[in-house]
Amino acid sequence: MRPVYRNRDRRYHWEAVAGIAAMILMLGMGPDQGSSASSLWSRISSHPATISLSQSYPTVGQSEVLSAQGLTPGTRVALIWQTVTGHWKVNGSRFIGAQYQYGVKTLGHATANAQGEASVRFTVPSGFGGAHLVGLELSSGKMAGVSSVTIIPSVKLASSSVAEGGFFQFTMTGIGYSPYFAQYPVTYDNRLTGNVTAVNTDGTAHFSVRAEGVGPNEIQINNGVNGGPYLNEQQSPFPWQPTAFAFPVTVLPGIPKDTSDALPTLPTEVGSHIAASPGSGVVGSSYTLHGRGLLPHHTYDLTWWTMKGSHVSSAGYRKMAVPLGTVTTDSHGSFRKAMTVPSDLGGPAHTITLTSQSRVVSKTAFRIFPKVELVTPNPAPQGSLITVEILGGGWTYYDNIYSVNYDNSFIGFGCAFNSQGNLQIQLRATGAPGFHFIDIYPSIWKGKQTLPNPYLLPQLTYNADHPGDWLPAFHLVIKVIGPK
């Protein structure tokens, strides 16, 4: 790994902290200013101590020493660290953006000596990177002094040699919470591959990059506030930031195969009288509707509720009822009916209602997960049109598109809403004869968040950090052959 740094001089520290704070307030994307940590400055005592730190720009896990002068001899103090928590905010079908909130925790204690000096050694805790307040709290609740530490990101690669079609595994810590430090695009041999975020995961990201192209290759991770790599960060207002993390890697010969994420089986949502078991599946799979506690020998109507329409046409979208037929209970007021998952939208769970004379008696839920239905042709002659069909695509702003890489190069996206969950991605078979790779990742179509710009790019951290409901990724292998 070759991280590149420039101008990592301590004189930039307070300038950087002030710049980050101003930017957070200006963009409205930073932590809640009304939370407990924002009051640290207001709690400083009338005669504050002088605080210094051994490192101004540490990484997560590094050792730090906070030293203080000017304390009252014998004073017991607690080392207070400002924390940040984050989550993606959605509102129904709409994507709002990243939301953060400040907090505090105690990392240690010390007692001032006869000269009024104290020091506390601590380990920089895991969490979001960027500026964090740190200070010494008195037993009265007043702060004896407050300073700041700026955590910079770090990246580790599990192995630099992987067989073709496998994945290079990365762990990145210290991803920030302010707009300019909250996402990092990844390139593979100078081709844009995808985006790394860590909003739901406390500033730590685990992600993988496809091993493509037998021989030596280069993977690079840059800052990317506007949706693409920022290539001259050494000239930015934040020159203490690493300008790039560069990893020379080697792809070994292999026999690649298609892979995709294992789908979870969601627990059954039990209504007052009906339940679907299992509570999730893919188009064409089976589930069973169970009913109990109903009127004996009574006929009820079943209805599947879905969404219909488009986000971009003037008609908009609406809920739509799809009849599922009727059921008749036995002498105990129960029924059991085998069902097949229809070809319909994925995303948020569908509602199934049980009605009698147009009155809803009970309801339950069933979620459709996406699946790859077919890839054709395979093998594919050079220049031929390849179609990848996915069933169960979503409809909300945060799950209605899948973004596509071809040989680790982002080439576009497809949307499933207008076609009721049927997503037919079309692309050309290019490159030399041999194995080539189509990687299909969850993404975000659009939303209220302006910076950082997370839209359209494949989200490499989808598995733990996608907004809304979890979605699988698909990793496909095609064999390109000579033209017909």
N, C-alpha and C positions, 0 to 999 in steps of 0.2 A: 504494500500500500504506500502510495506517495502523496500524502496530503501536502498541499502547497499553501504557505502562509506568506503574507507580506505586511510590512509595517506594523508588526505586533508590538508596538511600543506602548508602555504604560500611560503615556501622556494622552492617549486617545480614550482612556477609560471613561472619565466623567463626561466627555463630549458624547461618547457613544450612548451612555446611559440616558443622558438628557434627550438625545435624538430619538431613541427608542420610545421613551415616555411620551414625547410630543407626538410621535407618529401614531402610537396607540390611541391617544386621545383624539387625534385628528380623524382617524379612520373609523373609530368606534368599534374596533374589532378586538380590543384588549380585554383584560379581566375587569370584572365589576368593580368600579372604583369605590363603591359603598361597603365593600367587604372589610374584614377585620385588619388585613395587612396594610390597607391604605392609611390606617391611623397611626402607623409606627412613627412617622415623622412628627405627628402632632403630640406624641407622648414623650418626646425628648425632654429630659430634665433641664432645669434652668442653668446648670453648670455641666454641660456634656463632656464626657471623656473623649480623648482622641483615639480613634480606631484605625488600625491598618491591617492589611491582609497579605499573606505571603505570596499569593497569586491573584491577579486581577482577572485572568482568563483561563480558568481551569476547565477540565472535562469531567464528566460524571465519573465518580469513583476515585478521583485524585484526592490526595491529602492536602488540607488547608490548615493554616494557623491564623487565628484572629488574635491580635495583640491590642491591649488597651492601656492607656496611660491617663492619669488624672482622676482615678477612682478614689473614693474614700477608703483608706486602709481597712481591711477586714470585711469589706462589702462582698456579699454573695450575689453573683449575677448568673443569669441563664442566657445561653446563646440561642437567639430566636432567628429562624430561617423562614423567609417568605416562600410559600408554596403556590403553585398554580394548578388548577384542575380544568379539564376541557371536555367538551362534547360537541358533536354535530347537532345543530338544531334544524328540525324540519317542522313544517306546519301542514298537516294533511299530505297532499301531493306535492307541496312546494318545498324547495330546498332554501333554507335561510342562510346557513353558513356556520362557521366555527364560533363557539361561545366559550369564554373562559371566566374563571373566578379565582380571586386571591384567597389564601389562607395562611396560617402560620403553624410551625411546629418547633419543638425544642430539640436542639442537637447536642447540648452539653451544658456543664456548669463550671464555674471557677470562683475562686475567692481572691480578692485583691491582696497583695502583699503589703509590707510596711511602707513601700514607696508608692503605693496606689496603682500598681501594675498588675495585670492579669493576662493570661493567654489561654486559649482553648484550641486544641487540635481536633479537627473533625474531618470526616470524609464527605466530599460533595455528594449529596444524595441523588438518587435517580429521579428524573422528572424532566420538565421542560427546560430547554436551554434559554439563553437570553439573560436579561438583567434580573437579579433577585436582591431584594433588600436583606441585610443581615445586621443584627445588632445585639446589644446586651441589655437584658431586662432586669430591673430592680424588683425587690419583693413588693414594692408599692405599686407595681404595674407601670411605672415610668421607665422610659428607655434611657439608659446611661449613655448611649451613643448608637448611631446608625450609620452603616456604610453600604456598599453595594459590591456584588460579584457578578460577572457576566460569564455564563457557561457557554462554551463553544462546542459544536458537535464533534463527534468522533464516529468512525465507521470501522467495523471488523468484517473480514471475509473469511468464511469457514474453511474453504479450500480453493486454491488458485488453479487446480487442474480437475476438470470434470469431463466425463464422456459426452460426446455429441448427443444433443437432445435432452440431457439432464439440466440441472439448474445450479448456478452459483448462488450460495446462500449468504446473505448479508444481515448484519445487525447494526443499526445506527442509533446512537444515543445523543441526547442533548438537542433534539430538534426544538425550535423555538415556538413561542406562542404569539409573537407580534407578526404582522403581515409579512415582513421582509425575511423572516427566518422560519416560516412554518411549513415550507414544502421544498422538495429537492428533486428536480428532474434527473433522470438517469439516461446516459447515452452509451451505446455499444458501437465501437469503431466509428465514432462521430455520427451515429444515427440515433435519433431521439426514440427512446424505448418506452418511457412511462414516468409516472410521478410517485414520489414518496411523501407520505404525510403521517402524522402521529397524534391527531387531535384526541381520539378516544383512548389512546394508549400511553398517555403520560409522557410524551416526548421521546418514546423509544419505538423504533420501527424494525420489524423483521420482514424481509422481502427477498424474492428470488429473481434471477435474471437467466433467461434461457442460454444454454451453452450452444452456440451456433458458429459454424465455420471452423473446421478442423485446423489446428495450428494456433499461433499466437494471436491474441485479440486484446482489446483495451476497453475497460469499463470505467466510466467517469461519472461522478456525482457532483452536481453544481447546485448553488442556490437558484431559485426560479420563481420569483414573486409574480411575474406576469405570464406564467404558463409555459415558459421555455427556459433553457439554461442561461444564466447570466454569466457571460464569459469574461468580463473585465471587472470583477468585483474588487480587485486591488485598487481600482479608481473610484470605488463607491464611497458613500458617506460612512461606511463601516469597514475600514481597511484592516481591522483586527480579525475579521472573519476569514476562515480558510477559503481560498479561492476555488479549490477543487479537491476532490478525493479521487486519485487515479489508481487503478488496479490493473496491472498487466496480468492476463490470465491465459491459460492454455486449454484448448478444446481437444480432447483425445478422441480417436475413432470409436464409434459405438453403433448400436442398433437401436435407434430411437423408436418410441411407441407413443401412441396417443395417451394422454392422461387428463383427468379432470378431478375436481374436488369431490370427496365423498359427501353425499347429501345427508343432512341430519333428518331424523324422523321427529317431527314436532309432536309434543304431547297433545292428546285429544282434548279439545275444548268441549266440556260437558255443559249443554244447556239445561234448562229446567226439565226437558223431556227428550231431547235428542242429542246425539253425539256422532261425529265422524271418526272412524278408526281405520288407519292412522289419520293424524290431522294434517298430513302433507304428502305430496307425491309429485310425479311428473306426468305430463300429458300421456294418456294411454295406460297408466298404471291403475290399480284397483284399490278401492277402499269400501268400507261398509258403513251404512247409516243404521244406527240403533235407536229405537224409540222405546220409552217405558213410561208408566204412570199416566197413560192416556185413556180415553174412553174405549171400552171394549167394542170390538166389531164395528169400528168407525173408520170411515175413509177420509184421509187427509191429503192435501196438495203439498208437493215439494217444489221449492223454487230456488234456483241458483242465481245469485246476484253478481253482476260484473260491471265493468265500465265500458263505455262505447264512445268513440269520437277521436279527437285529435287536439294536440296542444297548439297547433299552428293555424288551423282553419278557423273561419269565423263561426262555424257551428259549435265549436268547443267540445265538451264531453259531458257525459251524464251517466247516472246509474241505469242499468238495464236488467230486467227480469227475464230469466230463461227457465221455462217450465221443465221440471224433472219428472213429471208424472205424478202418480198417486200411490199411496200405501194404505193398506187396511190392517188394522190392529187385530190381534187375537183376543181370546177370551180374558186374558190378563191385561189388556191394554198395551201390549208391546208389539213391536215389529222389527224386522231385520231385512235390509235391502242391499244387495251387492251393487256397487256403482263403478263406473269407469271415469277417470279424470278427463274432462273435455279438452279440446284444443282451444285454449283461452289464455288470457293474460296471466302472467306471474305478478310478482310484487306483493303488496299487502294482501292478507288472506281474504278470500271470498266468503260471503255470508250465505248460508243455506237456511231457508226458513221453512217451517211446518205450519200450514194454515188450515183453518176450518171455516168455511163460509166467509172467506176473505179476512178472517181475523188471525193474526199471527199468534200461534200457540207457543212456539218455541223456536230457537235458532241455534246454530252452531257455526263453526268456521273451518275452512279448508284452504291451505296455501299451496299454490303451484310453484314448483322450482323449475328453472329453465333446464333444458337438455339439448344436446346436439342430436339432431335427427338423421342427418346425412351429410356427407362430403363427397361431391362428385365433380369431375371424374378424378379418380386416384388409382393408378398413376395418371398424371396430367401432362399432355404434350406441351412443350414450350409455347407460350403465347395463348394457350387455351383459357377459356373462362371457367373458373372454379366457383362453385356454389356451396356455401356452408349454410345449412338450414338449422335454425334454433327454434324450438317450440317453448312457449311459456315465458317469453320476454315480458318485461314489466311495462308500467304506464306512468309512474310518477316521474317528477323531474330528476330524481336521483336513482331511478332504476330502469328507465325506458330505453337507455342506449347501452350497447356494448361497443368498446373500442378495440381496434384490431391492429396487431403487429404482424408484419411479414418479415421473417428473418431478423427479428429484433428492431424493425423499423416501423414506427407508427404510420399507418397509411390511411386511417379514416375510422368511421363508426357507422353503425346501423341502428335504426329505431324500430321498436316493435309495436307501438301503440296503434298506429293507423291500420295495421294489419292484424289486430286482435291477438297479439302475442307471437305471431309467426314472423320470424326474422330471417330473411334470406340474404346473406352477405355474399357479394360477388366481387371477385378479384382475379387478376391474371396470374397464370403460372409463369414465373420468371426465374432467371438464374441458370447456372450450369446444371446439366443433368445430375441428379442425386437427390438427397434429402433436403427438404425445406420445411420451414416451421410457421404455422399460423397460431398465434396466441391471442385469445379473446378475453378481455378483462372487463369487469364492471367499471363504470365511469359515472360522471355527473353531467347532465345535459346543460342546465343553467340554473341560476338562483339569484338571491339578493347579494351574496358576497361578491365584492369587487376585487379586493386584494387579500390574500394571494388568489390568483386566478386558477381554480382547480378543474376547469371544465374541459371535457372531450378527451383529454389524455388518458391512456390506460392507467388505472390506479393500482400500482404494484403492491400497495398495502391494503388492498380491498378486504383481505381475510379477517382483519381485526379492526379496520378503520374506515369502512364504507358507511356513509350515512344511511339511516333507515334500516331496512331489513337486510340480512346477510344474503349474498349472492355468490354462486360459484364462478370460477374461471375455467376456460377450456384451452387445452394445449394439444394441438393437432399436428400430425406429421403427414406431409405429402411427398410423393416421389415424382420429380419432374423428369420427363424423358424427352428425347429429341423430337422435333416437330414431325407431324404426319407427312 
